[in-house]
Amino acid sequence: MNIFRFLGDLSHLASIFILIHKIQTTRSCRGISFKTQAVYVAVFVTRYLDLFTTFVSVYNTSMKIFFIASSCYILYLMKVRFRPTNDPSIDTFRVEYLVGPCAVLALIFNYGYSVTEVLWSLSIFLESVAILPQLFMLQRTGEAETITTHYLAALGAYRALYIPNWIYRYFSEGYVDPISVTAGLVQTGLYLDFFYVYFTKVLQGQKFELPA
Amino acid sequence: DLDSGIHDEL
């Protein structure tokens, strides 16, 4: 564990708390893509299958449980508790276009041909593009509530912070995980446009609005 | 490397 990874994980935790806070205080999941949130459940469940077989640390296990539980809770908030505020008609990104290619990639690139390793690989590839339905929705509506942009910024910062973590681990432990690094770079890259608007507008006190 | 198959990152 190093400071970059720890801050990345904290940022990931923060993003989830921000999202839950947004939904509960506004009593609405407007502006949140259900598809993105559903993909996150799939990401956590497929990645943390080792929860019962591999023990890394109490930290690791608790975080895994938290990520699975909180992502399921968010789906519950969206589909049951605040269902009327969820508008599927603007959440139109075709998720099957993400899952298919990721499944093929996972079958080609993995660290071993076992069910758990291929699913782990799938979860890494899927996570890298999971935000696309959300960004697509943002693009389509052209604006976002400020709290939603804080959620996205924290989520983007999480993967961005993993990059210095991998550089650090390469030099300190000789550790390299090419699948995570490649997917992580792609994932961070997807946020660049968003970050630009976030830093130049939202953090200057303006509303998040995309040029028409 | 990852020969051990243990993924210690989240």
Contacts between the chains, C-beta under 8 A, distances in Angstrom:
chain1	res1	chain2	res2	distance
A	5	B	9	6.9
A	9	B	10	5.9
A	12	B	10	7.4
A	47	B	7	7.8
A	50	B	6	8.0
A	50	B	7	7.0
A	54	B	6	5.8
A	54	B	7	7.9
A	56	B	6	7.1
A	56	B	8	4.9
A	60	B	8	6.8
A	60	B	10	6.9
A	63	B	10	5.4
A	64	B	10	6.9
A	67	B	10	7.2
A	111	B	2	4.9
A	111	B	3	8.0
A	111	B	5	6.2
A	112	B	5	5.8
A	114	B	5	8.0
A	117	B	5	6.5
A	120	B	7	6.2
A	162	B	9	7.5
A	165	B	9	8.0
A	175	B	1	7.6
A	176	B	1	6.8
A	177	B	2	5.9
A	177	B	7	7.9
A	177	B	9	7.4
A	180	B	9	6.7
